[in-house]
Amino acid sequence: MSLSGTELVFWALIFVVFYAYLGYGILLWVLVKIKRLFSNNPPYSTLDSQLPGVVFIVAAYNEEDYIVEKIKNCLAFDYPEDKIEFWFVTDGSNDNTPKQVENYPTLPGQTIRLFHSPERKGKIAAVERVMAFVKAPITIFTDANTDVNPMAIRNIVRHYADPNVGAVAGEKRIALGEKDDASGAGEGIYWKYESLLKKWDSELYSAIGAAGELFSIRTEQYRHVAQDTLIEDFVMTMGIAMRGYKIVYEPDAYAVESSSASIAEELKRKIRIAAGALQAVWRLRSLLNPFKYGLLSFQYLSHRVLRWTLAPLALPTIFILNIWLAMGGSMLYKAFLIGQILFYAFAILGYIFERKQLKIKAFFVPYYFCVMNYAMYRGFFRLVGGRQSVVWEKAKRAV
């Protein structure tokens, strides 16, 4: 039985969406299973005498409610005090954040440095301003409103025993509380799945970028990042990968943060990230050349580019084509259409229940999925309209 042109397009788009969100994960799992049959991970030493020097940079903008707890969190790391310095960059902050850092009482051997400029130019500008002073071989970055586990530094730096490693990405975890709504439920599930994909990507060849909550680089591999870059953590680490180094994913180095206070707050963050993702796709377009970048190109296209470009475009097209095909009388296309209608109905119910503060998580997942893809459209128009600034309004986090 031959398929019409409309049917071919419909099934091709179904494949794109399935592959972008689930199919690549299944394929990745199979490839990793095969690789494990032929390779073993080498042991890495964590003896204090062999540990490298580290500069741990915390970028903070008006974080007076979190900064003291962040300093305490940093000083609790299991790492030799003479081999780690904590740098707090508070550019643009006009609250008590800089004073709290400057006046924090330290013990002998502990090094906390404050870098402050009254002008706010964005995170990457603040980071680049202080990178010129870093002498340690490893630089680690984190956000001020995260809680990093005590063994994170040791678990990160051990990977640099391999000279092919240029960056190490930590894991982002969402702390879910009893009051979490669609934002918390959807964000938590999303990041658990993302973490699994990153782990398998890293095991196959290289993780695809890093999240700003916790990541590290070889200091010598730092390169200038354009100051209008919206997701500088991703662009910075992918630049290192494009120079032939691997990005390792380390799930035992993790940063925990609370979920967004509401889906509206999460949407603000998602729109900015979406604009940054599309900006990155354009600026890193040479990475789509598999003849030059090989397996890295395949991972980048499969894990990121499809999800940021074709998949969001495919979703409304699939729905429209499905209506047209179902009108032809086929039970298969009618069943698909009913399935789509139910999925989007659940998403609408998730929106209604979120506004009424009713916790029915079965509806929150399709709602969060739709919000993510809607954000890609909003991010695109904000990017092309020049309305997404590198200086953004922070999303409020759940208490």
Buried (B, 14 or more C-beta within 10 A) or exposed (E): EEEEEEBEBBEEBBEBBBBBBEBBBEBBBEBBEEEEEEEEEEEBEBEEEEBBBBBBBBBBBBBBEBBBEBBEBBBEBEBBBEBBBBBBBBBBBEBBBBBBBEEBEEEEEBEBBBBBBEEBBBBBBBBBBBBEEBEBBBBBBBBBBBBBBEBBBBBBBBBBBEEEBBBBBBBBBBBBEEEBBBBBBBBBBBBEEBBBBBBBBBBBBBBBBBBBBBBBBBBEBBEEBEBBBBBBBBBBBBBBBBEEBBBBBBBEBBBBBBBBBBBBBBBBBBBBBBBBBBBBBEBBEEBBEEEEBEEBBBBBBBBBBBBBBBBBBBBEBBBEBBEEBBEEEEEEBBEBBEEBEEBBEBBEBBBEBBEEEEBEBEBBBBBBBBBBBBBBBBBBEBBEEEEBEBEBEEBBBBE
